[in-house]
Amino acid sequence: MLCPICKRNDVSIKGYGAQAICESCDRRALKADGGEPYTNSDYDEGDNPVFVDGHKCWRRYRFGGWIAFFDEWDCDTLEAFYKAMQRK
């Protein structure tokens, strides 16, 4: 699958569907105020949502890292995004 943001890079993350974005796009992620997103790998937590080239994305923090997902529905919360992904 191609990244839903750049449409160039392959994103092959089993079980996560077409919403996962590539690492190249994820490296450009910023908070809504334009600052760098907070992450704490010790506790698997960080900022949500993040924005990549103006596109809203949500990060799932797990095992000292994260996977970022494009939000095609413009959800207000992470929980709403998870529900939208389940309906797709």
C-alpha positions in Angstrom: 0.0 0.0 0.0 1.1 3.5 -0.6 1.2 6.1 2.1 -2.1 8.1 2.1 -0.2 11.4 2.4 2.7 11.3 0.0 1.4 8.5 -2.3 5.1 7.5 -2.9 6.3 5.3 -0.1 5.2 1.8 0.6 3.5 1.2 4.0 3.2 -2.5 4.8 1.9 -2.8 8.3 -0.2 -5.9 8.7 -3.5 -5.3 10.3 -3.6 -1.5 10.1 -5.2 -0.9 6.7 -4.8 2.0 4.5 -4.6 4.6 7.2 -0.9 4.0 8.3 1.5 6.7 7.0 5.2 6.2 6.0 8.1 7.1 8.3 9.2 9.9 5.9 5.8 11.6 6.4 5.8 10.9 10.1 9.1 12.7 10.5 7.3 15.9 9.4 4.6 15.6 12.0 3.9 18.7 14.2 1.4 19.6 16.9 -1.5 21.9 16.1 0.6 24.9 17.3 3.5 24.0 15.0 5.7 22.6 17.7 7.4 19.2 17.9 5.2 16.4 19.2 5.9 15.2 22.7 6.8 11.5 23.0 7.8 9.4 26.0 9.0 6.0 25.0 9.3 4.9 28.6 5.5 5.1 29.0 4.3 4.7 25.4 2.6 8.1 25.3 2.7 11.2 23.3 0.8 14.0 21.6 -2.4 13.4 19.6 -3.4 14.5 17.1 -0.4 15.4 15.0 -0.4 17.1 11.6 1.6 16.2 8.5 1.5 18.8 5.7 -1.8 20.0 7.1 -3.3 16.5 7.3 -4.6 15.3 10.7 -3.0 12.1 12.0 -3.3 10.1 15.1 -0.4 8.1 16.7 -0.7 4.8 18.5 2.0 4.6 21.1 3.2 1.1 21.9 6.3 -0.7 23.0 8.6 2.4 23.0 7.5 3.5 19.6 4.5 4.6 17.6 2.6 4.2 14.3 0.9 7.2 12.8 -2.4 7.0 10.9 -4.0 9.4 8.5 -7.5 10.6 9.7 -9.7 10.8 6.6 -12.7 11.5 8.8 -11.4 14.5 10.7 -12.3 12.9 14.1 -12.3 15.0 17.3 -10.8 12.3 19.5 -8.6 9.3 19.3 -11.5 7.1 20.4 -13.7 8.4 17.6 -10.8 7.7 15.1 -10.5 4.1 16.4 -14.3 3.7 15.9 -14.2 5.1 12.4 -11.3 2.7 11.5 -13.4 -0.2 12.8 -16.3 0.7 10.6 -14.2 0.9 7.5 
